[in-house]
Amino acid sequence: MSLTFATQQFYFLLIINPMTETTNLPFTEYFHDWRKLGEVQAAYPDYKKAEEVWDAVREKLNETKSSVQCKTQYSTTHDAALGILNEMKLDFECGGGIDKKARKFAKKYFGVWNIEEELYENLESSLEVLRAAKRDSFRKIIELEDQLPKLIAEEDRLRKLWIMESDKIEPIWRQLKKEREVAQEKERQQKIQDDYETETTEEK
């Protein structure tokens, strides 16, 4: 029985290749969890920097995309004022007028005697101010949209650099995993031996 155990130990040592001892890093079951650990990122600053830079550009890209979509979908700035003033202008052009109360108010508080003429002369300039403001908001959307190709290209470049840095540290995790498996196997073999020795002692 003891010979069988010794044989098992011998073959186990032949199969398992000893590896260089790694630094005192923690181990997690999955690599994507391991590389997020603070100890790992502190040990490999190039990986940490690559991840931080990529995250920053990725966040900027997502914000810009969201802003373009939102500003395009919900672009209602000045719409109400433009609609009201334009309707007033059309009413004047079609012969509409102002009621007596409005005339009296304009005369008393603004010194305007011919309110229709005054309004009609200024409506178009007011409308153009609002249109210009709305066009400016459209230009801002276009400016944001123009940033997207550069941000997409930069995000892709930085993502590839991050993957490259990740690939550099993955062998460290694999080494830790293998060392852990070796230690677990040694514990298992030791338990077998201890159990056998206990059984032999009891038989005596």
Phi, psi and omega per residue, in radians:
M1 nan -0.755 3.130
S2 -1.157 -0.585 3.106
L3 -1.121 -0.716 3.110
T4 -1.062 -0.755 3.131
F5 -1.124 -0.750 3.130
A6 -1.086 -0.682 3.105
T7 -1.106 -0.728 3.103
Q8 -1.043 -0.767 -3.138
Q9 -1.104 -0.708 -3.111
F10 -1.088 -0.851 -3.139
Y11 -1.161 -0.593 3.114
F12 -1.081 -0.755 -3.134
L13 -1.201 -0.515 3.095
L14 -1.238 -0.665 -3.069
I15 -1.310 -0.717 -3.074
I16 -1.503 2.102 3.092
N17 -1.478 2.194 3.096
P18 -1.104 2.478 -3.095
M19 -2.067 2.742 3.086
T20 -1.087 2.388 -3.101
E21 -1.148 2.332 -3.136
T22 -1.518 2.951 3.058
T23 -1.164 2.912 -3.072
N24 -1.349 1.210 3.123
L25 -1.778 2.562 3.074
P26 -1.222 2.886 -3.138
F27 -2.181 2.450 2.983
T28 -2.199 2.764 -3.061
E29 -1.118 -0.558 -3.076
Y30 -2.080 2.435 -3.076
F31 -1.085 -0.701 -3.081
H32 -1.150 -0.428 3.030
D33 -1.396 -0.679 -3.082
W34 -1.096 -0.758 -3.065
R35 -1.233 -0.200 3.096
K36 -1.507 -0.248 -3.085
L37 -1.107 2.479 -3.130
G38 -1.058 -0.667 3.138
E39 -1.118 -0.655 -3.137
V40 -1.213 -0.789 -3.122
Q41 -1.170 -0.551 3.079
A42 -1.224 -0.608 -3.131
A43 -1.306 -0.453 -3.098
Y44 -2.249 1.360 -3.057
P45 -1.097 -0.503 3.118
D46 -1.116 -0.701 3.090
Y47 -1.154 -0.785 -3.132
K48 -1.041 -0.776 -3.137
K49 -1.115 -0.763 3.139
A50 -1.053 -0.708 -3.137
E51 -1.190 -0.750 -3.131
E52 -1.105 -0.778 -3.129
V53 -1.155 -0.750 3.119
W54 -1.103 -0.770 3.128
D55 -1.043 -0.708 -3.116
A56 -1.114 -0.795 -3.137
V57 -1.232 -0.648 3.112
R58 -1.111 -0.709 3.106
E59 -1.132 -0.739 3.111
K60 -1.091 -0.719 3.115
L61 -1.089 -0.811 -3.133
N62 -1.122 -0.690 3.109
E63 -1.112 -0.741 -3.119
T64 -1.162 -0.764 3.089
K65 -1.029 -0.810 -3.126
S66 -1.108 -0.699 -3.133
S67 -1.142 -0.749 3.114
V68 -1.086 -0.810 -3.135
Q69 -1.090 -0.784 -3.090
C70 -1.169 -0.829 -3.111
K71 -1.144 -0.547 3.116
T72 -1.297 -0.775 -3.066
Q73 -1.266 -0.610 -3.041
Y74 -2.041 0.650 -3.135
S75 -1.430 1.493 -3.127
T76 -2.073 0.229 -3.114
T77 -1.029 2.241 3.104
H78 1.205 0.052 -3.097
D79 -1.063 -0.773 -3.111
A80 -1.103 -0.825 -3.132
A81 -1.111 -0.728 3.111
L82 -1.073 -0.743 -3.132
G83 -1.123 -0.776 -3.111
I84 -1.157 -0.838 -3.107
L85 -1.163 -0.636 3.126
N86 -1.169 -0.660 3.080
E87 -1.109 -0.705 3.096
M88 -1.081 -0.753 -3.141
K89 -1.080 -0.771 3.125
L90 -1.116 -0.666 3.098
D91 -1.056 -0.772 3.116
F92 -1.103 -0.727 -3.135
E93 -1.147 -0.466 3.128
C94 -1.633 0.153 3.073
G95 1.656 0.158 3.122
G96 -1.235 2.819 -3.103
G97 -2.370 -3.024 -3.133
I98 -1.912 2.443 -3.121
D99 -1.294 2.972 -3.028
K100 -1.101 -0.690 -3.132
K101 -1.068 -0.744 3.133
A102 -1.160 -0.666 3.106
R103 -1.099 -0.785 -3.113
K104 -1.118 -0.730 3.130
F105 -1.090 -0.812 -3.121
A106 -1.104 -0.688 -3.126
K107 -1.208 -0.755 -3.060
K108 -1.240 -0.767 -2.989
Y109 -1.762 -0.373 -3.109
F110 -2.092 -0.103 -3.140
G111 1.164 0.472 -3.122
V112 -1.686 2.120 -3.120
W113 -1.579 -0.716 -3.139
N114 -1.974 1.497 -3.022
I115 -1.163 -0.617 3.130
E116 -1.058 -0.821 -3.115
E117 -1.142 -0.731 -3.131
E118 -1.091 -0.793 -3.132
L119 -1.160 -0.805 -3.074
Y120 -1.071 -0.691 -3.121
E121 -1.180 -0.501 -3.074
N122 -1.762 -0.242 -3.099
L123 -1.086 -0.792 -3.083
E124 -1.108 -0.704 3.112
S125 -1.172 -0.636 3.085
S126 -1.147 -0.740 3.101
L127 -1.070 -0.685 -3.114
E128 -1.194 -0.612 3.069
V129 -1.070 -0.778 3.136
L130 -1.185 -0.679 3.109
R131 -1.110 -0.722 3.136
A132 -1.088 -0.710 3.119
A133 -1.119 -0.682 3.135
K134 -1.208 -0.700 3.090
R135 -1.093 -0.620 3.124
D136 -1.116 -0.689 3.092
S137 -1.148 -0.599 3.068
F138 -1.146 -0.714 3.136
R139 -1.077 -0.650 3.125
K140 -1.131 -0.620 3.075
I141 -1.117 -0.766 3.137
I142 -1.111 -0.712 3.127
E143 -1.074 -0.733 3.093
L144 -1.132 -0.726 -3.135
E145 -1.107 -0.636 3.132
D146 -1.152 -0.388 3.130
Q147 -1.349 -0.369 -3.007
L148 -1.053 -0.817 -3.118
P149 -1.015 -0.722 3.140
K150 -1.176 -0.719 3.131
L151 -1.152 -0.692 3.119
I152 -1.106 -0.763 3.137
A153 -1.141 -0.725 -3.138
E154 -1.177 -0.711 3.108
E155 -1.083 -0.712 -3.140
D156 -1.157 -0.716 3.132
R157 -1.102 -0.825 -3.107
L158 -1.206 -0.567 3.076
R159 -1.101 -0.710 3.127
K160 -1.161 -0.654 3.089
L161 -1.150 -0.693 3.102
W162 -1.106 -0.746 3.102
I163 -1.066 -0.703 -3.137
M164 -1.093 -0.765 3.117
E165 -1.186 -0.627 3.097
S166 -1.118 -0.732 3.132
D167 -1.109 -0.513 -3.139
K168 -1.187 -0.611 -3.070
I169 -1.659 -0.190 -3.128
E170 -1.065 -0.660 3.097
P171 -1.051 -0.508 3.098
I172 -1.124 -0.783 3.104
W173 -1.092 -0.723 3.135
R174 -1.114 -0.628 3.107
Q175 -1.170 -0.755 3.076
L176 -1.044 -0.710 3.137
K177 -1.110 -0.749 -3.128
K178 -1.172 -0.720 3.106
E179 -1.075 -0.678 3.117
R180 -1.136 -0.742 3.123
E181 -1.109 -0.681 3.109
V182 -1.099 -0.790 -3.137
A183 -1.101 -0.699 3.129
Q184 -1.141 -0.692 3.128
E185 -1.170 -0.679 3.088
K186 -1.091 -0.718 3.102
E187 -1.083 -0.709 3.134
R188 -1.127 -0.769 3.125
Q189 -1.130 -0.672 3.126
Q190 -1.134 -0.672 3.122
K191 -1.120 -0.700 3.103
I192 -1.056 -0.787 -3.132
Q193 -1.133 -0.770 -3.133
D194 -1.084 -0.744 3.131
D195 -1.107 -0.690 3.139
Y196 -1.146 -0.787 -3.128
E197 -1.122 -0.660 3.092
T198 -1.101 -0.765 3.138
E199 -1.106 -0.733 3.135
T200 -1.120 -0.734 3.139
T201 -1.093 -0.735 -3.124
E202 -1.151 -0.616 3.130
E203 -1.168 -0.556 3.115
K204 -1.269 nan nan
